[in-house]
Amino acid sequence: MVGIGRPVPAVAEELEIGSGLLYRWLKGPQGADLGRKADEAVGEEAAAAEIRSLRGENTQLRLENDILKKAAVILGTRPQPRDAK
């Protein structure tokens, strides 16, 4: 599904697995990126790698944020609202 252009987070949610797991599965055992399209331009490789890295970081931060929210509920505190700047 990722190979035909669907975003990894959407596919992972549909399969009820973590995005990180799906990214690792797409990477394959030899490090070949199975989710890449064959017609991708060579110049886009660095940008695609950066996007993958940022998506992984975003997923990790979302997970950490969810854990902190759950801890706040358990401890009986409320998360502070973000200041609008």
C-alpha positions in Angstrom: 0.0 0.0 0.0 2.9 2.3 0.8 4.4 1.5 -2.6 1.3 2.9 -4.4 1.6 6.2 -2.5 -0.4 5.8 0.7 1.3 7.5 3.7 3.0 5.2 6.1 1.1 6.5 9.2 -2.2 5.8 7.5 -1.2 2.3 6.5 0.2 1.6 10.0 -3.0 2.8 11.6 -5.1 0.6 9.3 -2.9 -2.4 10.1 -3.0 -1.5 13.8 0.8 -1.4 14.1 3.2 1.3 14.9 4.6 3.6 12.2 8.2 2.8 13.3 7.6 -0.9 12.8 6.2 -0.3 9.3 9.2 1.9 8.4 11.6 -0.8 9.6 9.7 -3.5 7.7 9.8 -1.3 4.6 13.6 -1.0 5.0 14.0 -4.8 4.7 16.7 -7.0 6.1 19.4 -5.8 3.6 18.6 -2.1 4.1 16.8 -1.8 0.8 14.0 0.7 1.0 11.0 -1.4 -0.3 8.6 1.6 0.0 10.5 3.8 -2.5 9.1 4.3 -6.0 11.2 3.0 -8.8 10.9 6.3 -10.8 12.1 8.5 -7.9 14.7 11.0 -9.1 18.3 10.6 -7.7 18.4 14.2 -6.4 15.4 13.6 -4.2 17.2 10.8 -2.3 18.6 13.2 0.4 15.3 15.0 0.8 13.5 11.7 1.1 16.0 10.5 3.8 15.5 13.7 5.7 11.7 13.4 5.5 11.9 9.7 6.8 14.1 10.9 9.6 11.8 13.7 10.6 8.7 11.4 10.4 10.4 9.0 12.7 11.3 11.7 15.1 7.8 13.1 14.9 6.4 9.6 15.7 8.7 9.3 18.7 7.8 12.7 20.0 4.1 12.0 19.7 4.6 8.7 21.6 6.5 10.5 24.4 3.8 13.2 24.5 1.1 10.6 24.9 3.0 8.9 27.7 3.4 12.2 29.5 -0.3 13.0 29.1 -1.2 9.6 30.6 1.2 10.1 33.4 -0.4 13.5 34.2 -3.8 11.9 34.3 -2.6 9.1 36.6 -0.9 11.7 38.9 -4.1 13.8 38.9 -2.6 16.8 37.2 -3.6 18.5 34.0 -1.2 19.3 31.2 -0.5 23.0 30.9 -2.1 24.6 27.8 0.3 25.8 25.2 0.8 29.6 25.0 -0.4 31.0 21.7 2.3 33.1 20.2 
